[in-house]
């Protein structure tokens, strides 16, 4: 098979499934993994595919990546948080995933796990759409065009009918009053998510500490787990633990051997 023909077939497979794993593509096209990797590298350069942990996403009709994939600030810290946060998720869990840069990185790491995933995030739902290991429910509602996250009254009503084992939220600010985000409709939806879950997990990089944002989400002690990177100060570590929250600290990749 000519390289151009093979790449066209590969791209069509990814387009139809929206997400495809590397082993699936190797099996479907009957070529080596190294060949698939080279083809994916070529397609990514063309802007028609996006390689992620676990496989590849179709990007042909949505050339703009989610805004947070274009944001290099604190990216390594977010990845450290995500690696630690996935340790809280067990096989078979039902989990409600918020939108946001850190929760998106968590979602990447959860691909291939046997889970019941509910999400308000179009980018997160797209990650799981072609993954047969997980059941996926996308919450409806008003769409934030910058982030692809659903919020508003319709989203809140749908969430109120659900019960999940865990919810994972990202926030824009953390101070002594608790957790904050910068969109009133989003915060109302996050509060509905908290009410729908047995266990609340917040993921945040250390740049969020000592700041407040537009709207208050909840108090410090109203979450079960807070996952942060190792840039968080000792004073904040003591405050979080004193509030009765399970504090988990993610280490840089070089410290974890990853």
Residue, then its C-alpha position, 0 to 999 in steps of 0.5 A: x500500500x502506498x504511503x498516501x493511500x495508507x494515511x488516507x485510510x488511517x485518517x478516515x478510520x480516525x474521522x469515523x471513530x473520532x478517537x482511535x487507539x494505536x493498537x486498533x490502528x495497527x490491527x486495522x491497517x495491518x502495518x507495524x506500530x512504528x509505521x503508524x507512529x510516523x503516519x500520525x506524526x505526518x497527519x498531526x503536522x497537517x493539522x488533521x489529527x492530534x496525538x494524545x496519551x492512548x491514541x489519536x483524535x480527529x482534528x480535521x473539522x475542528x482545527x482549533x485545539x481547546x484553549x488550554x492546549x495552547x497554554x504552556x503556563x504551568x503545564x508541567x505542574x498540571x500534569x504532575x497534578x493529573x498523575x496524582x489525581x488518577x490514583x483516586x479513581x478506581x476501576x468501575x467508578x462513576x466519575x463526573x468530570x468538570x471542564x478545565x486544563x487540569x481535568x482534561x489532562x486527568x481525562x487523558x490518563x484515564x483513557x482505557x480504564x473501565x469507568x462510567x464517565x459523565x462530563x460537562x466538557x466537550x473536549x473531555x467527551x471527545x476523548x472518551x467517545x471512541x473508547x469502548x472501555x468506558x461509558x460516556x454521558x455528556x451533559x447538555x446546556x449552554x456551551x462556553x465557546x472558549x472552553x467547550x464546557x456546558x453550564x446553565x439551567x439545563x445542565x444543572x437540571x440534568x446533573x440533579x437527576x444523576x448520582x456518581x461516586x466521585x466528582x473532579x473539579x478544577x478551580x480558578x482560585x483558592x484562598x481562606x474562604x475556599x474555592x472560586x471560579x470566574x463564571x457565575x453560570x459555571x459555578x452554579x453547575x459545579x455546585x450541582x455537580x458537588x451535590x450529585x457526588x459522594x466524594x468531591x475532588x479538586x485539582x489545582x496547580x499551585x499558582x491558584x493559591x492565595x487568589x480569589x475569583x469572581x464567584x465562590x464555589x465552596x468552602x475548603x472543608x467541603x471537599x474530600x481531596x485536594x490534589x496539587x503540585x509540589x509548588x504549594x507552600x508549607x503554610x497552605x499545606x497546613x491550612x488544607x490539612x487543618x480543614x480536614x481535606x486529604x491533601x495529595x501532592x503530585x511530583x514532577x515527572x523526573x521525580x516519579x521516573x515518568 
